[in-house]
């Protein structure tokens, strides 16, 4: 039995996308982006009240990077991992976890623009700083891309970083990042990516959120 606990437009999207890429049967439990994640019965499964949570044959995993590694090891025929000893193993691992470096800035900006609902609670300085930091992480991806994918062929690394870029595009434009833009367009065309997109209510009400100007 494989069951993913998921909230649309959050980090759990990368686990959902990866499951579709692997091509196995699984169930999805969808939650709203609210206090439901901090209540029973979900709280007993994941006390931090966050997503993703993956249940697989009696095992519970709650970190998207760990989920990616586990699924690739569990289903090697999908060809999305890089086993120990592979020439690309170190780079694959680094990209799997670099997705979280991107996502931490997306999360900070999401909090400022979306979760803090009152204007007086938001900080223009934090918005601008985090947008610049996020742009720097995308520049790292731009500099590394030399082919169609992050490695010699499509892998779970593209899923993890690609989902982080999906979130990042709500706060940083890709106009000055042509390699990232072309790579991301290839990822968007994949059927598994399409299946991972939200079908109902979304977290981001707008396509793009401009940082506020700092007023004197």
C-alpha positions as a LaTeX table, in Angstrom:
\begin{tabular}{lrrr}
\hline
Residue & $x$ (\AA) & $y$ (\AA) & $z$ (\AA) \\
\hline
Unk1 & 0.00 & 0.00 & 0.00 \\
Unk2 & 1.29 & 3.44 & $-0.95$ \\
Unk3 & $-0.52$ & 6.53 & 0.30 \\
Unk4 & 0.63 & 10.13 & $-0.09$ \\
Unk5 & $-0.70$ & 12.89 & 2.13 \\
Unk6 & $-0.63$ & 16.00 & 0.00 \\
Unk7 & $-1.48$ & 19.69 & $-0.01$ \\
Unk8 & $-1.60$ & 21.33 & $-3.46$ \\
Unk9 & 1.19 & 23.74 & $-4.40$ \\
Unk10 & 3.44 & 22.71 & $-1.51$ \\
Unk11 & 6.57 & 20.56 & $-1.28$ \\
Unk12 & 4.39 & 17.44 & $-1.39$ \\
Unk13 & 3.81 & 18.16 & $-5.08$ \\
Unk14 & 7.32 & 16.84 & $-5.78$ \\
Unk15 & 6.44 & 13.52 & $-4.13$ \\
Unk16 & 3.17 & 13.36 & $-6.07$ \\
Unk17 & 4.94 & 14.12 & $-9.34$ \\
Unk18 & 7.62 & 11.52 & $-8.63$ \\
Unk19 & 5.02 & 8.84 & $-7.88$ \\
Unk20 & 3.40 & 9.54 & $-11.24$ \\
Unk21 & 6.81 & 9.31 & $-12.93$ \\
Unk22 & 7.54 & 5.99 & $-11.21$ \\
Unk23 & 4.23 & 4.68 & $-12.52$ \\
Unk24 & 3.01 & 2.73 & $-9.47$ \\
Unk25 & $-0.45$ & 2.53 & $-7.98$ \\
Unk26 & $-0.99$ & 4.82 & $-5.01$ \\
Unk27 & $-3.66$ & 6.70 & $-3.09$ \\
Unk28 & $-3.64$ & 10.43 & $-2.37$ \\
Unk29 & $-5.20$ & 12.15 & 0.62 \\
Unk30 & $-5.56$ & 15.86 & $-0.14$ \\
Unk31 & $-5.63$ & 18.50 & 2.61 \\
Unk32 & $-6.34$ & 22.24 & 2.53 \\
Unk33 & $-3.57$ & 24.65 & 3.47 \\
Unk34 & $-4.91$ & 25.31 & 6.96 \\
Unk35 & $-4.95$ & 23.99 & 10.53 \\
Unk36 & $-6.32$ & 20.62 & 9.38 \\
Unk37 & $-2.72$ & 19.44 & 9.09 \\
Unk38 & $-2.23$ & 20.12 & 12.81 \\
Unk39 & $-5.31$ & 18.17 & 13.90 \\
Unk40 & $-6.14$ & 14.51 & 14.33 \\
Unk41 & $-5.92$ & 12.10 & 12.65 \\
Unk42 & $-3.09$ & 13.62 & 10.62 \\
Unk43 & $-1.21$ & 14.89 & 13.68 \\
Unk44 & $-0.66$ & 11.33 & 14.91 \\
Unk45 & 0.86 & 10.42 & 11.55 \\
Unk46 & 3.08 & 13.51 & 11.24 \\
Unk47 & 3.30 & 15.52 & 14.50 \\
Unk48 & 4.95 & 18.47 & 12.74 \\
Unk49 & 1.73 & 19.13 & 10.82 \\
Unk50 & 3.50 & 19.39 & 7.48 \\
Unk51 & 3.40 & 17.66 & 4.12 \\
Unk52 & 4.42 & 15.45 & 2.46 \\
Unk53 & 3.85 & 12.28 & 4.41 \\
Unk54 & 4.26 & 9.01 & 2.54 \\
Unk55 & 2.97 & 5.70 & 3.88 \\
Unk56 & 4.47 & 2.71 & 2.11 \\
Unk57 & 4.15 & $-0.87$ & 3.38 \\
Unk58 & 4.07 & 0.15 & 7.03 \\
Unk59 & 6.84 & 2.74 & 6.71 \\
Unk60 & 6.14 & 6.45 & 7.21 \\
Unk61 & 8.38 & 9.06 & 5.58 \\
Unk62 & 7.93 & 12.80 & 6.07 \\
Unk63 & 10.83 & 14.46 & 4.23 \\
Unk64 & 10.56 & 15.00 & 0.48 \\
Unk65 & 14.26 & 14.32 & $-0.12$ \\
Unk66 & 14.10 & 11.07 & 1.81 \\
Unk67 & 10.92 & 10.12 & $-0.07$ \\
Unk68 & 12.69 & 10.72 & $-3.38$ \\
Unk69 & 15.68 & 8.58 & $-2.41$ \\
Unk70 & 13.46 & 5.82 & $-1.03$ \\
Unk71 & 11.19 & 5.65 & $-4.08$ \\
Unk72 & 14.11 & 5.57 & $-6.50$ \\
Unk73 & 15.73 & 2.73 & $-4.55$ \\
Unk74 & 12.44 & 0.88 & $-4.19$ \\
Unk75 & 11.59 & 1.17 & $-7.90$ \\
Unk76 & 14.94 & 1.19 & $-9.73$ \\
Unk77 & 13.39 & 0.10 & $-13.03$ \\
Unk78 & 11.93 & 3.59 & $-13.41$ \\
Unk79 & 15.47 & 4.85 & $-13.98$ \\
Unk80 & 15.00 & 8.00 & $-11.90$ \\
Unk81 & 17.76 & 7.39 & $-9.37$ \\
Unk82 & 21.52 & 7.04 & $-9.42$ \\
Unk83 & 22.68 & 4.05 & $-7.43$ \\
Unk84 & 25.80 & 4.10 & $-5.20$ \\
Unk85 & 28.87 & 3.89 & $-7.38$ \\
Unk86 & 27.25 & 5.59 & $-10.34$ \\
Unk87 & 29.30 & 8.45 & $-11.81$ \\
Unk88 & 26.38 & 10.84 & $-11.25$ \\
Unk89 & 25.47 & 9.64 & $-7.76$ \\
Unk90 & 27.00 & 12.60 & $-5.90$ \\
Unk91 & 25.50 & 15.19 & $-8.26$ \\
Unk92 & 22.11 & 13.45 & $-8.10$ \\
Unk93 & 22.09 & 13.55 & $-4.31$ \\
Unk94 & 23.16 & 17.17 & $-4.27$ \\
Unk95 & 20.34 & 18.23 & $-6.61$ \\
Unk96 & 17.76 & 16.16 & $-4.69$ \\
Unk97 & 18.56 & 18.19 & $-1.59$ \\
Unk98 & 19.24 & 21.49 & $-3.36$ \\
Unk99 & 15.50 & 21.51 & $-4.08$ \\
Unk100 & 15.01 & 22.30 & $-0.40$ \\
Unk101 & 17.45 & 25.22 & $-0.60$ \\
Unk102 & 15.21 & 26.77 & $-3.24$ \\
Unk103 & 12.04 & 25.86 & $-1.35$ \\
Unk104 & 13.06 & 27.51 & 1.93 \\
Unk105 & 13.03 & 30.90 & 0.19 \\
Unk106 & 9.75 & 30.07 & $-1.54$ \\
Unk107 & 8.28 & 29.20 & 1.87 \\
Unk108 & 9.42 & 32.51 & 3.37 \\
Unk109 & 7.86 & 34.42 & 0.48 \\
Unk110 & 4.69 & 32.36 & 0.63 \\
Unk111 & 4.36 & 33.23 & 4.30 \\
Unk112 & 4.79 & 36.94 & 3.56 \\
Unk113 & 2.46 & 37.11 & 0.58 \\
Unk114 & $-0.12$ & 34.42 & 1.37 \\
Unk115 & $-0.12$ & 33.14 & 4.96 \\
Unk116 & 0.10 & 36.57 & 6.61 \\
Unk117 & $-3.28$ & 37.87 & 5.57 \\
Unk118 & $-3.05$ & 41.37 & 7.04 \\
Unk119 & $-0.85$ & 43.97 & 5.36 \\
Unk120 & 0.55 & 45.27 & 8.64 \\
Unk121 & 2.01 & 41.82 & 9.36 \\
Unk122 & 4.11 & 41.76 & 6.18 \\
Unk123 & 7.66 & 43.03 & 5.79 \\
Unk124 & 8.76 & 44.69 & 2.52 \\
Unk125 & 12.39 & 44.17 & 3.54 \\
Unk126 & 11.95 & 40.43 & 4.03 \\
Unk127 & 10.06 & 40.17 & 0.74 \\
Unk128 & 12.86 & 41.87 & $-1.17$ \\
Unk129 & 15.67 & 39.98 & 0.57 \\
Unk130 & 14.04 & 36.60 & 0.08 \\
Unk131 & 13.23 & 37.33 & $-3.57$ \\
Unk132 & 16.90 & 38.16 & $-4.19$ \\
Unk133 & 18.05 & 35.03 & $-2.36$ \\
Unk134 & 15.59 & 32.94 & $-4.34$ \\
Unk135 & 16.84 & 34.45 & $-7.60$ \\
Unk136 & 20.39 & 33.50 & $-6.61$ \\
Unk137 & 19.41 & 29.85 & $-6.18$ \\
Unk138 & 17.84 & 29.85 & $-9.65$ \\
Unk139 & 21.03 & 31.40 & $-11.06$ \\
Unk140 & 22.88 & 28.38 & $-9.64$ \\
Unk141 & 20.62 & 26.09 & $-11.67$ \\
Unk142 & 21.13 & 28.29 & $-14.76$ \\
Unk143 & 24.91 & 27.98 & $-14.46$ \\
Unk144 & 24.76 & 24.20 & $-14.03$ \\
Unk145 & 22.48 & 23.39 & $-16.96$ \\
Unk146 & 24.38 & 22.28 & $-20.04$ \\
Unk147 & 21.89 & 19.87 & $-21.60$ \\
Unk148 & 18.24 & 18.96 & $-21.54$ \\
Unk149 & 18.29 & 17.91 & $-17.87$ \\
Unk150 & 20.33 & 18.43 & $-14.73$ \\
Unk151 & 22.18 & 15.16 & $-15.32$ \\
Unk152 & 22.79 & 13.12 & $-18.48$ \\
Unk153 & 19.12 & 12.07 & $-18.55$ \\
Unk154 & 15.87 & 12.88 & $-16.75$ \\
Unk155 & 15.87 & 11.85 & $-13.09$ \\
Unk156 & 14.28 & 12.50 & $-9.72$ \\
Unk157 & 16.69 & 15.44 & $-9.43$ \\
Unk158 & 14.73 & 17.21 & $-12.17$ \\
Unk159 & 11.50 & 16.44 & $-10.33$ \\
Unk160 & 12.70 & 17.88 & $-7.02$ \\
Unk161 & 14.35 & 20.98 & $-8.41$ \\
Unk162 & 11.63 & 21.38 & $-11.04$ \\
Unk163 & 8.89 & 21.46 & $-8.43$ \\
Unk164 & 10.86 & 24.02 & $-6.42$ \\
Unk165 & 11.14 & 26.17 & $-9.55$ \\
Unk166 & 7.39 & 25.77 & $-10.06$ \\
Unk167 & 6.93 & 27.43 & $-6.67$ \\
Unk168 & 9.70 & 29.95 & $-7.33$ \\
Unk169 & 8.06 & 31.25 & $-10.51$ \\
Unk170 & 5.40 & 32.85 & $-8.32$ \\
Unk171 & 8.09 & 35.21 & $-7.02$ \\
Unk172 & 10.95 & 35.34 & $-9.55$ \\
Unk173 & 10.65 & 35.67 & $-13.32$ \\
Unk174 & 12.71 & 33.43 & $-15.60$ \\
Unk175 & 13.27 & 36.08 & $-18.30$ \\
Unk176 & 16.98 & 36.39 & $-17.48$ \\
Unk177 & 17.45 & 32.62 & $-17.06$ \\
Unk178 & 17.06 & 31.14 & $-20.56$ \\
Unk179 & 18.46 & 27.70 & $-19.77$ \\
Unk180 & 16.25 & 27.36 & $-16.70$ \\
Unk181 & 13.23 & 28.54 & $-18.69$ \\
Unk182 & 13.84 & 26.00 & $-21.50$ \\
Unk183 & 14.49 & 23.17 & $-19.02$ \\
Unk184 & 11.40 & 24.06 & $-17.01$ \\
Unk185 & 9.28 & 24.12 & $-20.17$ \\
Unk186 & 10.42 & 20.56 & $-20.93$ \\
Unk187 & 9.40 & 19.50 & $-17.44$ \\
Unk188 & 5.99 & 21.18 & $-17.73$ \\
Unk189 & 5.29 & 19.14 & $-20.86$ \\
Unk190 & 5.71 & 15.83 & $-19.05$ \\
Unk191 & 2.41 & 14.00 & $-18.39$ \\
Unk192 & 3.43 & 13.25 & $-14.79$ \\
Unk193 & 3.98 & 16.95 & $-14.11$ \\
Unk194 & 0.54 & 17.72 & $-15.50$ \\
Unk195 & $-1.02$ & 15.09 & $-13.24$ \\
Unk196 & 0.63 & 16.67 & $-10.18$ \\
Unk197 & $-0.90$ & 20.10 & $-10.79$ \\
Unk198 & $-3.76$ & 21.13 & $-8.51$ \\
Unk199 & $-7.25$ & 20.20 & $-9.70$ \\
Unk200 & $-9.14$ & 22.22 & $-7.10$ \\
Unk201 & $-8.48$ & 25.16 & $-4.77$ \\
Unk202 & $-4.95$ & 26.54 & $-4.95$ \\
Unk203 & $-2.58$ & 28.10 & $-2.45$ \\
Unk204 & $-1.42$ & 30.87 & $-4.79$ \\
Unk205 & $-4.31$ & 33.06 & $-5.84$ \\
Unk206 & $-2.11$ & 35.04 & $-8.24$ \\
Unk207 & 0.31 & 33.92 & $-10.94$ \\
Unk208 & 3.01 & 36.28 & $-9.68$ \\
Unk209 & 3.67 & 38.22 & $-6.48$ \\
Unk210 & 5.80 & 41.34 & $-6.72$ \\
Unk211 & 7.85 & 42.23 & $-3.62$ \\
Unk212 & 6.71 & 45.39 & $-1.91$ \\
Unk213 & 8.76 & 48.52 & $-2.22$ \\
Unk214 & 10.49 & 49.70 & 0.93 \\
Unk215 & 9.00 & 53.04 & 1.92 \\
Unk216 & 11.13 & 55.64 & 3.77 \\
\hline
\end{tabular}
